[in-house]
Amino acid sequence: MQIIEILTPSYDAAWLPWAVQYFFLIGMAATIAITAGVLAFSSDGSAARRLLPSAVTVLLVSGIAAPIALLADLHQPGRFWHFYAHFTPWSWMSIGAVLIPIFITLALLFSLFWWMRKDGAMRLLGILLILSGLSILLYTGSEVMVIRARPLWNTVFLPINFALTGWLAALGAMLFVARWLPGGLAQYPTALWRRLSLFAVLLLAICAIAWVVVGTMGKDPSYPAAVEIFTSYPAWRLSLYGSLALGAFIVICLNVGAQRYRHGFYSLLCSVVMMVAAWVFRWIVLMSIQSVPKYGAGLYLHEMPLGSDGLLGMISVFGLCIALLAIVTWFFGRYPSSADFQPKAYAANATL
């Protein structure tokens, strides 16, 4: 009789928690850019037009914070110039190094023209911003989807889910920041915001159903791989039940009268849950899936670093977003140049 001992090597994860922050922020930035580009063509004084201040605020905060999180995720941030010195067009990461600066530049110019009330220039930039936002969604989804060694990543439904959950987070962030903008929640077009949010949830439900149908037909290997880990590991079953419960809670939050969102606590709860759902989805996809072995049984053991590569890094990104939000909302409160604001109710309605 022979005994064969199998040793499992220890190695660093391919995606660090920085990546979760980046994919969360860039997904939110890209989808809010598309939303803002569409809203730019609405008529003055309309409900759609009054969504623009919060959309621009979210665009500025997420658009600035996302590239910083990306640089940190490169492990050696100084090496970003390698993407330009050694451009490889067959790599989605290399393509993204070109698309991101274009996107950030368009986002900043769009925000500037909106604040300066340059409607013509803003609408022209809006078209370019929509196209750039779509390119960011394509690049970020594809750089994960192309990894064939992971069936749960190698599916066309992954970029779609990244985009839809990013939009859900962006809509939640719009409601979250509206309380600190001129006009506050009292002047916010909550009825239109609620319809957009329900539409995003509906698209997510359709996408989930389509994934199950295509998977049961044997056309998508990610579905049987997901079924296997859900049935084999209790931790994954718990994450599935938690995700379903979170989705149900969002649906319940959105199925109330539009006036309810003018209440500070309720709007805060609803907006935070929407953002948390999108963030948790990315954590499961990028971090938890790495614990599933490519070959063999069981789950890989992993732990959350407490330093800059883990918990501290994630907290610092959220701290950066809070700082940027404070700067942007202070500026718009101090200089509400755009006619899309409703400054009259700002002082009375800007609190929680």
Solvent accessible surface area in square Angstrom, and as a share of the most:
residue,aa,sasa,rsa
1,M,224,1.00
2,Q,164,0.73
3,I,151,0.77
4,I,142,0.72
5,E,140,0.63
6,I,151,0.77
7,L,142,0.71
8,T,102,0.59
9,P,98,0.62
10,S,118,0.76
11,Y,146,0.55
12,D,124,0.64
13,A,39,0.30
14,A,82,0.64
15,W,28,0.10
16,L,22,0.11
17,P,3,0.02
18,W,31,0.11
19,A,1,0.00
20,V,0,0.00
21,Q,1,0.00
22,Y,3,0.01
23,F,5,0.02
24,F,12,0.05
25,L,3,0.02
26,I,1,0.01
27,G,4,0.04
28,M,12,0.05
29,A,0,0.00
30,A,0,0.00
31,T,7,0.04
32,I,0,0.00
33,A,0,0.00
34,I,36,0.18
35,T,14,0.08
36,A,0,0.00
37,G,0,0.00
38,V,90,0.52
39,L,13,0.06
40,A,0,0.00
41,F,103,0.43
42,S,21,0.14
43,S,74,0.48
44,D,103,0.54
45,G,60,0.58
46,S,34,0.22
47,A,39,0.30
48,A,25,0.19
49,R,9,0.03
50,R,62,0.23
51,L,0,0.00
52,L,0,0.00
53,P,8,0.05
54,S,1,0.00
55,A,0,0.00
56,V,0,0.00
57,T,0,0.00
58,V,4,0.02
59,L,0,0.00
60,L,25,0.12
61,V,16,0.09
62,S,1,0.00
63,G,3,0.03
64,I,60,0.31
65,A,0,0.00
66,A,0,0.00
67,P,30,0.19
68,I,80,0.41
69,A,0,0.00
70,L,35,0.17
71,L,67,0.33
72,A,26,0.20
73,D,17,0.09
74,L,6,0.03
75,H,102,0.45
76,Q,122,0.54
77,P,65,0.41
78,G,52,0.50
79,R,91,0.33
80,F,91,0.38
81,W,132,0.46
82,H,81,0.36
83,F,46,0.19
84,Y,108,0.41
85,A,57,0.44
86,H,126,0.56
87,F,96,0.40
88,T,40,0.23
89,P,77,0.48
90,W,204,0.72
91,S,35,0.23
92,W,72,0.25
93,M,80,0.36
94,S,2,0.01
95,I,46,0.24
96,G,0,0.00
97,A,14,0.11
98,V,63,0.36
99,L,40,0.20
100,I,11,0.06
101,P,62,0.39
102,I,87,0.44
103,F,0,0.00
104,I,29,0.14
105,T,73,0.43
106,L,25,0.12
107,A,4,0.03
108,L,81,0.40
109,L,68,0.34
110,F,0,0.00
111,S,7,0.05
112,L,82,0.41
113,F,49,0.20
114,W,3,0.01
115,W,64,0.22
116,M,82,0.36
117,R,138,0.50
118,K,99,0.42
119,D,40,0.21
120,G,58,0.56
121,A,36,0.28
122,M,0,0.00
123,R,77,0.28
124,L,110,0.55
125,L,18,0.09
126,G,0,0.00
127,I,84,0.42
128,L,78,0.39
129,L,0,0.00
130,I,37,0.19
131,L,106,0.53
132,S,11,0.07
133,G,0,0.00
134,L,91,0.45
135,S,28,0.18
136,I,0,0.00
137,L,24,0.12
138,L,104,0.52
139,Y,6,0.02
140,T,6,0.03
141,G,0,0.00
142,S,4,0.02
143,E,16,0.07
144,V,0,0.00
145,M,47,0.21
146,V,74,0.43
147,I,55,0.28
148,R,203,0.74
149,A,57,0.44
150,R,20,0.07
151,P,57,0.36
152,L,28,0.14
153,W,7,0.02
154,N,49,0.25
155,T,12,0.07
156,V,93,0.54
157,F,22,0.09
158,L,9,0.04
159,P,22,0.14
160,I,75,0.38
161,N,30,0.15
162,F,9,0.04
163,A,21,0.16
164,L,25,0.12
165,T,11,0.07
166,G,1,0.01
167,W,38,0.13
168,L,7,0.04
169,A,0,0.00
170,A,0,0.00
171,L,0,0.00
172,G,0,0.00
173,A,6,0.05
174,M,0,0.00
175,L,0,0.00
176,F,44,0.19
177,V,7,0.04
178,A,2,0.02
179,R,0,0.00
180,W,79,0.28
181,L,7,0.03
182,P,9,0.06
183,G,1,0.01
184,G,4,0.04
185,L,6,0.03
186,A,39,0.30
187,Q,61,0.27
188,Y,11,0.04
189,P,8,0.05
190,T,1,0.01
191,A,48,0.37
192,L,29,0.14
193,W,0,0.00
194,R,58,0.21
195,R,140,0.51
196,L,39,0.19
197,S,0,0.00
198,L,49,0.25
199,F,100,0.42
200,A,0,0.00
201,V,27,0.16
202,L,98,0.49
203,L,53,0.27
204,L,33,0.16
205,A,47,0.36
206,I,93,0.47
207,C,10,0.06
208,A,51,0.39
209,I,111,0.57
210,A,36,0.28
211,W,59,0.21
212,V,60,0.35
213,V,74,0.43
214,V,46,0.27
215,G,6,0.06
216,T,90,0.52
217,M,123,0.55
218,G,65,0.62
219,K,144,0.61
220,D,9,0.05
221,P,82,0.51
222,S,1,0.01
223,Y,44,0.17
224,P,71,0.45
225,A,21,0.16
226,A,4,0.03
227,V,63,0.36
228,E,113,0.50
229,I,9,0.05
230,F,43,0.18
231,T,93,0.54
232,S,59,0.38
233,Y,41,0.16
234,P,92,0.58
235,A,64,0.49
236,W,17,0.06
237,R,82,0.30
238,L,129,0.64
239,S,34,0.22
240,L,60,0.30
241,Y,128,0.49
242,G,39,0.38
243,S,49,0.32
244,L,115,0.57
245,A,62,0.48
246,L,47,0.23
247,G,32,0.31
248,A,53,0.41
249,F,76,0.32
250,I,7,0.04
251,V,59,0.34
252,I,116,0.59
253,C,6,0.03
254,L,0,0.00
255,N,84,0.43
256,V,35,0.20
257,G,52,0.50
258,A,23,0.18
259,Q,126,0.56
260,R,123,0.45
261,Y,0,0.00
262,R,79,0.29
263,H,109,0.49
264,G,12,0.11
265,F,133,0.56
266,Y,26,0.10
267,S,0,0.00
268,L,47,0.23
269,L,64,0.32
270,C,1,0.01
271,S,0,0.00
272,V,55,0.32
273,V,17,0.09
274,M,0,0.00
275,M,33,0.15
276,V,66,0.38
277,A,18,0.14
278,A,0,0.00
279,W,50,0.18
280,V,48,0.28
281,F,54,0.22
282,R,1,0.01
283,W,57,0.20
284,I,34,0.17
285,V,11,0.06
286,L,0,0.00
287,M,19,0.09
288,S,26,0.17
289,I,9,0.04
290,Q,26,0.12
291,S,8,0.05
292,V,19,0.11
293,P,15,0.10
294,K,108,0.46
295,Y,191,0.73
296,G,74,0.71
297,A,100,0.77
298,G,33,0.32
299,L,61,0.31
300,Y,69,0.26
301,L,179,0.89
302,H,121,0.54
303,E,154,0.69
304,M,68,0.30
305,P,57,0.36
306,L,137,0.68
307,G,36,0.35
308,S,69,0.44
309,D,70,0.36
310,G,0,0.00
311,L,74,0.37
312,L,102,0.51
313,G,2,0.02
314,M,16,0.07
315,I,99,0.50
316,S,54,0.35
317,V,6,0.03
318,F,83,0.35
319,G,35,0.33
320,L,51,0.26
321,C,19,0.11
322,I,118,0.60
323,A,50,0.39
324,L,23,0.11
325,L,24,0.12
326,A,58,0.45
327,I,108,0.55
328,V,16,0.09
329,T,12,0.07
330,W,155,0.54
331,F,73,0.30
332,F,8,0.03
333,G,22,0.21
334,R,144,0.53
335,Y,95,0.36
336,P,44,0.27
337,S,37,0.24
338,S,6,0.04
339,A,74,0.58
340,D,12,0.06
341,F,8,0.03
342,Q,54,0.24
343,P,72,0.46
344,K,180,0.76
345,A,17,0.13
346,Y,66,0.25
347,A,94,0.73
348,A,83,0.64
349,N,43,0.22
350,A,18,0.14
351,T,102,0.59
352,L,118,0.59
